[in-house]
Amino acid sequence: KPDYSYASMICQAIFSSSGKKSTLAEIYEWICSTYPFFKRNQQGWKNSIRHNLSLNAAFVRASRGEGVTGKGGYWMVDPKYERYFVNGHFK
């Protein structure tokens, strides 16, 4: 298992995307491709990701915008919390 908290991995996924925003599916995909541990263990970690996105004030939801198809919105890191993300870890 990676030595990062779920919040840290979410930040890594979001910051590695274009525009610093990602859908939930994109966050899952990034975590699985970056940390193969999660490919083998499919169940509980996805609940933990959703829990962190919903309850951690550092993560904010943004709409997809008009005319953009797809389910769900984007997740971003609130700019006032970006300074807490240092060297891959969310402090």
MDAnalysis code that builds the backbone (N, CA, C; Angstrom):
import MDAnalysis as mda
import numpy as np

u = mda.Universe.empty(273, n_residues=91, atom_resindex=np.repeat(np.arange(91), 3), trajectory=True)
u.add_TopologyAttr("name", ["N", "CA", "C"] * 91)
u.add_TopologyAttr("resid", np.arange(1, 92))
u.add_TopologyAttr("resname", ["LYS", "PRO", "ASP", "TYR", "SER", "TYR", "ALA", "SER", "MET", "ILE", "CYS", "GLN", "ALA", "ILE", "PHE", "SER", "SER", "SER", "GLY", "LYS", "LYS", "SER", "THR", "LEU", "ALA", "GLU", "ILE", "TYR", "GLU", "TRP", "ILE", "CYS", "SER", "THR", "TYR", "PRO", "PHE", "PHE", "LYS", "ARG", "ASN", "GLN", "GLN", "GLY", "TRP", "LYS", "ASN", "SER", "ILE", "ARG", "HIS", "ASN", "LEU", "SER", "LEU", "ASN", "ALA", "ALA", "PHE", "VAL", "ARG", "ALA", "SER", "ARG", "GLY", "GLU", "GLY", "VAL", "THR", "GLY", "LYS", "GLY", "GLY", "TYR", "TRP", "MET", "VAL", "ASP", "PRO", "LYS", "TYR", "GLU", "ARG", "TYR", "PHE", "VAL", "ASN", "GLY", "HIS", "PHE", "LYS"])
u.atoms.positions = np.array([
    [0.855, -1.191, 0.000],
    [0.000, 0.000, 0.000],
    [0.892, 1.241, 0.000],
    [0.531, 2.258, -0.777],
    [1.339, 3.484, -0.834],
    [1.391, 4.196, 0.514],
    [2.454, 4.925, 0.716],
    [2.659, 5.671, 1.959],
    [2.054, 7.076, 1.853],
    [0.862, 7.164, 1.312],
    [0.167, 8.439, 1.160],
    [-1.246, 8.295, 1.707],
    [-1.755, 9.362, 2.264],
    [-3.155, 9.364, 2.691],
    [-4.049, 9.422, 1.449],
    [-5.317, 9.107, 1.631],
    [-6.249, 9.218, 0.505],
    [-6.318, 10.660, 0.012],
    [-6.322, 11.619, 0.925],
    [-6.356, 13.032, 0.527],
    [-5.139, 13.381, -0.319],
    [-3.972, 12.849, 0.044],
    [-2.757, 13.110, -0.735],
    [-2.867, 12.539, -2.140],
    [-3.375, 11.323, -2.241],
    [-3.503, 10.705, -3.567],
    [-4.528, 11.438, -4.426],
    [-5.593, 11.918, -3.804],
    [-6.582, 12.710, -4.542],
    [-5.926, 13.981, -5.070],
    [-5.164, 14.661, -4.230],
    [-4.457, 15.872, -4.665],
    [-3.499, 15.562, -5.809],
    [-2.749, 14.478, -5.690],
    [-1.826, 14.091, -6.757],
    [-2.584, 13.908, -8.071],
    [-3.707, 13.210, -8.002],
    [-4.508, 12.957, -9.207],
    [-5.014, 14.262, -9.810],
    [-5.554, 15.129, -8.983],
    [-6.109, 16.391, -9.470],
    [-5.009, 17.274, -10.047],
    [-3.884, 17.390, -9.359],
    [-2.810, 18.262, -9.832],
    [-2.120, 17.723, -11.079],
    [-2.237, 16.436, -11.329],
    [-1.615, 15.878, -12.529],
    [-2.509, 16.027, -13.764],
    [-3.743, 16.438, -13.560],
    [-4.682, 16.574, -14.677],
    [-4.591, 17.970, -15.293],
    [-5.067, 18.068, -16.519],
    [-5.084, 19.382, -17.157],
    [-6.151, 20.238, -16.486],
    [-5.821, 21.448, -16.206],
    [-6.767, 22.347, -15.561],
    [-6.938, 22.132, -14.077],
    [-6.149, 21.230, -13.501],
    [-6.224, 20.937, -12.065],
    [-7.646, 20.615, -11.617],
    [-8.325, 19.801, -12.415],
    [-9.659, 19.334, -12.042],
    [-9.855, 17.947, -12.632],
    [-10.594, 17.110, -11.907],
    [-10.814, 15.727, -12.337],
    [-12.200, 15.264, -11.930],
    [-12.751, 14.364, -12.714],
    [-13.991, 13.702, -12.318],
    [-13.633, 12.588, -11.338],
    [-14.631, 12.070, -10.668],
    [-14.403, 10.957, -9.751],
    [-13.795, 9.770, -10.498],
    [-14.322, 9.460, -11.670],
    [-13.801, 8.336, -12.466],
    [-12.338, 8.561, -12.848],
    [-11.980, 9.795, -13.177],
    [-10.584, 10.105, -13.527],
    [-9.668, 9.952, -12.317],
    [-10.155, 10.314, -11.145],
    [-9.363, 10.139, -9.920],
    [-9.132, 8.655, -9.662],
    [-10.185, 7.844, -9.766],
    [-10.039, 6.391, -9.607],
    [-9.009, 5.841, -10.593],
    [-9.143, 6.230, -11.849],
    [-8.258, 5.735, -12.911],
    [-6.802, 6.108, -12.629],
    [-6.571, 7.355, -12.234],
    [-5.211, 7.811, -11.959],
    [-4.610, 7.028, -10.792],
    [-5.375, 6.842, -9.744],
    [-4.875, 6.110, -8.576],
    [-4.531, 4.674, -8.964],
    [-5.393, 4.017, -9.720],
    [-5.126, 2.627, -10.140],
    [-3.896, 2.527, -11.033],
    [-3.733, 3.473, -11.940],
    [-2.591, 3.387, -12.850],
    [-1.288, 3.792, -12.169],
    [-1.364, 4.645, -11.164],
    [-0.158, 5.094, -10.465],
    [0.224, 4.152, -9.330],
    [-0.758, 3.599, -8.658],
    [-0.530, 2.709, -7.518],
    [-1.231, 1.371, -7.770],
    [-0.538, 0.424, -8.401],
    [-1.147, -0.864, -8.774],
    [-1.782, -1.622, -7.606],
    [-1.371, -1.326, -6.388],
    [-1.988, -1.948, -5.213],
    [-3.511, -1.855, -5.287],
    [-4.019, -0.734, -5.770],
    [-5.461, -0.493, -5.767],
    [-6.195, -1.222, -6.887],
    [-5.469, -1.703, -7.896],
    [-6.114, -2.517, -8.936],
    [-6.577, -3.844, -8.356],
    [-5.795, -4.385, -7.452],
    [-6.108, -5.688, -6.864],
    [-7.139, -5.578, -5.751],
    [-7.216, -4.450, -5.108],
    [-8.114, -4.253, -3.965],
    [-9.171, -3.218, -4.342],
    [-10.221, -3.674, -4.990],
    [-11.178, -2.767, -5.615],
    [-12.207, -2.145, -4.682],
    [-12.546, -2.768, -3.592],
    [-13.760, -2.373, -2.902],
    [-13.645, -1.144, -2.001],
    [-13.065, -1.277, -0.839],
    [-13.169, -0.249, 0.188],
    [-12.528, 1.079, -0.136],
    [-11.454, 1.086, -0.901],
    [-10.734, 2.338, -1.124],
    [-11.564, 3.349, -1.907],
    [-12.432, 2.896, -2.799],
    [-13.258, 3.842, -3.556],
    [-14.234, 4.570, -2.629],
    [-14.756, 3.852, -1.646],
    [-15.607, 4.505, -0.643],
    [-14.817, 5.562, 0.117],
    [-13.570, 5.256, 0.434],
    [-12.721, 6.208, 1.160],
    [-12.426, 7.444, 0.319],
    [-12.241, 7.262, -0.976],
    [-12.014, 8.406, -1.865],
    [-13.246, 9.305, -1.875],
    [-14.422, 8.716, -2.057],
    [-15.662, 9.508, -2.063],
    [-15.863, 10.228, -0.731],
    [-15.589, 9.527, 0.360],
    [-15.713, 10.106, 1.698],
    [-14.800, 11.330, 1.829],
    [-13.544, 11.200, 1.410],
    [-12.595, 12.311, 1.491],
    [-13.029, 13.488, 0.627],
    [-13.479, 13.215, -0.577],
    [-13.912, 14.298, -1.460],
    [-15.096, 15.055, -0.864],
    [-16.012, 14.330, -0.261],
    [-17.230, 14.954, 0.264],
    [-17.013, 15.714, 1.561],
    [-16.150, 15.206, 2.429],
    [-16.041, 15.780, 3.773],
    [-14.808, 16.637, 4.020],
    [-13.798, 16.535, 3.177],
    [-12.584, 17.325, 3.365],
    [-12.788, 18.687, 2.704],
    [-12.667, 19.749, 3.487],
    [-12.917, 21.106, 2.985],
    [-11.949, 21.521, 1.885],
    [-10.847, 20.813, 1.732],
    [-9.870, 21.152, 0.697],
    [-10.381, 20.839, -0.706],
    [-11.394, 19.978, -0.805],
    [-11.903, 19.579, -2.112],
    [-13.236, 20.253, -2.393],
    [-13.337, 20.850, -3.569],
    [-14.566, 21.534, -3.967],
    [-15.059, 20.967, -5.289],
    [-16.349, 20.999, -5.443],
    [-16.983, 20.485, -6.651],
    [-17.214, 21.607, -7.636],
    [-16.998, 21.322, -8.898],
    [-17.257, 22.296, -9.961],
    [-18.101, 21.614, -11.029],
    [-19.021, 22.354, -11.606],
    [-19.878, 21.756, -12.631],
    [-19.081, 21.520, -13.908],
    [-19.595, 20.662, -14.750],
    [-18.942, 20.364, -16.026],
    [-19.074, 21.522, -17.004],
    [-20.037, 22.363, -16.800],
    [-20.250, 23.476, -17.717],
    [-21.331, 23.147, -18.732],
    [-21.889, 24.169, -19.317],
    [-22.971, 23.968, -20.284],
    [-22.455, 23.307, -21.542],
    [-23.241, 22.381, -22.041],
    [-22.893, 21.714, -23.288],
    [-21.884, 20.589, -23.149],
    [-21.371, 20.367, -21.946],
    [-20.411, 19.286, -21.720],
    [-21.184, 18.071, -21.235],
    [-21.052, 16.984, -21.969],
    [-21.801, 15.786, -21.614],
    [-21.036, 14.951, -20.597],
    [-21.748, 14.073, -19.955],
    [-21.131, 13.180, -18.977],
    [-21.824, 13.301, -17.639],
    [-21.567, 12.311, -16.815],
    [-22.209, 12.256, -15.506],
    [-21.277, 12.838, -14.444],
    [-21.846, 13.551, -13.483],
    [-21.061, 14.087, -12.378],
    [-20.290, 15.335, -12.760],
    [-19.747, 15.966, -11.753],
    [-18.981, 17.181, -11.975],
    [-17.499, 16.937, -11.794],
    [-16.770, 18.012, -11.748],
    [-15.331, 17.952, -11.522],
    [-15.029, 18.208, -10.052],
    [-13.923, 17.671, -9.602],
    [-13.397, 17.959, -8.278],
    [-12.113, 18.750, -8.432],
    [-11.934, 19.742, -7.573],
    [-10.741, 20.588, -7.580],
    [-10.252, 20.747, -6.144],
    [-9.017, 21.196, -6.008],
    [-8.495, 21.552, -4.691],
    [-8.754, 23.039, -4.508],
    [-9.398, 23.385, -3.415],
    [-9.645, 24.793, -3.104],
    [-8.288, 25.499, -3.053],
    [-8.116, 26.589, -3.816],
    [-6.808, 27.259, -3.870],
    [-6.226, 27.620, -2.505],
    [-7.075, 27.907, -1.528],
    [-6.537, 28.277, -0.213],
    [-5.918, 27.091, 0.517],
    [-6.149, 25.863, 0.022],
    [-5.563, 24.674, 0.635],
    [-4.356, 24.129, -0.141],
    [-4.064, 24.686, -1.307],
    [-2.970, 24.162, -2.130],
    [-1.630, 24.192, -1.403],
    [-1.423, 25.166, -0.563],
    [-0.133, 25.277, 0.140],
    [0.101, 24.130, 1.115],
    [-0.952, 23.405, 1.474],
    [-0.804, 22.266, 2.382],
    [-0.376, 20.992, 1.657],
    [-0.324, 21.055, 0.341],
    [0.076, 19.909, -0.460],
    [1.550, 20.080, -0.819],
    [2.422, 19.328, -0.134],
    [3.863, 19.504, -0.282],
    [4.522, 18.163, -0.579],
    [5.321, 18.114, -1.638],
    [6.074, 16.908, -2.000],
    [5.204, 15.655, -2.055],
    [4.026, 15.785, -2.614],
    [3.150, 14.632, -2.772],
    [2.284, 14.317, -1.572],
    [2.511, 14.990, -0.465],
    [1.730, 14.727, 0.748],
    [0.823, 15.908, 1.048],
    [-0.344, 15.596, 1.561],
    [-1.287, 16.620, 1.993],
    [-1.161, 16.728, 3.498],
    [-0.704, 17.865, 3.989],
    [-0.427, 18.047, 5.425],
    [-1.641, 18.599, 6.146],
])
